[in-house]
Amino acid sequence: MTYQNVLAVLADPTRRQVFERLRDGPQPVKLIAAGLPVSRPAVSQHLKVLKDVGLVEERSEGTHRFYSVRREGLAELRDWLDSFWDDALLAFKIEAERSHRRAKGRKRDE
């Protein structure tokens, strides 16, 4: 799984809602689908797509299937997003050092 796949899968608003409903813990399809503007079979299809990219896992208890978020599935996306933060911090550090050198140079000239 790559962060591009995760972004593509989560681009669908209904699929994102399905995924977000799992934030608080494992749930059966019936609870996930409650209140969504799509049928339970459609929710099951969205869960399959989420499962295929590694964002969701499924476990069976008797005749019920429970779905939950796979935190590991978000790792590559998080690493990619963190890289933007790392770039921003590096740019801030470079600018702070540049400003410090300029200020030091002005003090010497006085």
C-alpha positions as CSV (number, residue, x, y, z in Angstrom):
1,M,0.0,0.0,0.0
2,T,1.2,3.5,-0.8
3,Y,0.0,6.8,0.5
4,Q,-1.3,7.5,-3.1
5,N,-3.6,4.5,-2.8
6,V,-4.8,5.6,0.6
7,L,-5.5,9.1,-0.6
8,A,-7.4,7.8,-3.6
9,V,-9.5,5.5,-1.5
10,L,-10.3,8.2,1.1
11,A,-11.1,10.7,-1.6
12,D,-14.6,9.2,-1.8
13,P,-16.8,11.1,0.8
14,T,-18.9,8.1,1.7
15,R,-15.9,5.9,2.1
16,R,-14.3,8.5,4.3
17,Q,-17.5,8.6,6.5
18,V,-17.4,4.8,6.8
19,F,-13.7,4.9,7.8
20,E,-14.3,7.8,10.3
21,R,-17.1,5.8,12.0
22,L,-14.5,3.2,12.9
23,R,-12.5,5.8,14.9
24,D,-14.0,4.8,18.2
25,G,-13.5,1.1,17.8
26,P,-14.7,-2.1,16.1
27,Q,-18.3,-2.0,14.7
28,P,-20.5,-4.3,12.7
29,V,-21.8,-3.2,9.3
30,K,-25.2,-2.5,10.6
31,L,-24.0,0.2,13.0
32,I,-21.6,1.6,10.5
33,A,-24.4,1.9,7.9
34,A,-26.9,3.5,10.3
35,G,-27.7,7.0,9.2
36,L,-25.6,6.9,6.0
37,P,-27.3,7.8,2.7
38,V,-26.3,4.4,1.2
39,S,-27.4,0.8,1.7
40,R,-25.7,-1.8,3.9
41,P,-24.5,-3.7,0.8
42,A,-22.9,-0.4,-0.4
43,V,-21.2,0.1,3.0
44,S,-19.9,-3.5,2.7
45,Q,-18.4,-2.6,-0.6
46,H,-16.7,0.5,0.8
47,L,-15.4,-1.6,3.7
48,K,-13.9,-4.1,1.2
49,V,-12.1,-1.3,-0.6
50,L,-10.8,0.0,2.7
51,K,-9.7,-3.5,3.7
52,D,-8.0,-4.1,0.3
53,V,-5.7,-1.1,0.8
54,G,-5.0,-2.1,4.4
55,L,-6.9,0.6,6.3
56,V,-9.5,-1.7,7.8
57,E,-9.4,-5.2,9.3
58,E,-12.2,-7.6,9.8
59,R,-12.9,-10.2,12.5
60,S,-15.7,-12.6,12.9
61,E,-17.7,-13.4,16.0
62,G,-20.2,-16.0,15.3
63,T,-22.4,-14.7,12.5
64,H,-21.2,-11.1,12.9
65,R,-18.3,-9.4,11.3
66,F,-16.7,-6.5,13.1
67,Y,-14.5,-3.9,11.3
68,S,-11.9,-1.8,12.8
69,V,-9.1,0.7,11.7
70,R,-5.7,-0.8,11.1
71,R,-3.5,2.0,12.5
72,E,-0.5,0.5,10.6
73,G,-2.5,1.2,7.4
74,L,-2.1,4.9,8.0
75,A,1.6,4.8,8.7
76,E,2.8,5.5,5.1
77,L,0.3,8.4,4.7
78,R,1.4,9.8,8.0
79,D,5.1,9.6,7.0
80,W,4.3,11.4,3.8
81,L,2.4,14.2,5.6
82,D,5.1,14.4,8.3
83,S,7.7,15.0,5.5
84,F,5.9,18.3,4.8
85,W,6.3,19.3,8.4
86,D,9.9,18.3,8.4
87,D,10.5,20.5,5.3
88,A,8.7,23.4,7.0
89,L,10.8,23.1,10.1
90,L,14.0,22.9,8.1
91,A,13.1,26.1,6.2
92,F,12.3,27.8,9.5
93,K,15.7,26.8,11.0
94,I,17.6,28.0,7.9
95,E,15.7,31.4,8.0
96,A,16.3,31.7,11.8
97,E,20.0,31.1,11.4
98,R,20.2,33.5,8.5
99,S,18.5,36.2,10.6
100,H,20.8,35.5,13.6
101,R,23.9,35.9,11.4
102,R,22.6,39.2,10.0
103,A,21.8,40.5,13.4
104,K,25.3,39.5,14.6
105,G,26.9,41.2,11.7
106,R,25.0,44.5,12.4
107,K,26.2,44.4,16.0
108,R,29.8,44.2,14.9
109,D,29.4,47.1,12.5
110,E,28.1,49.4,15.4
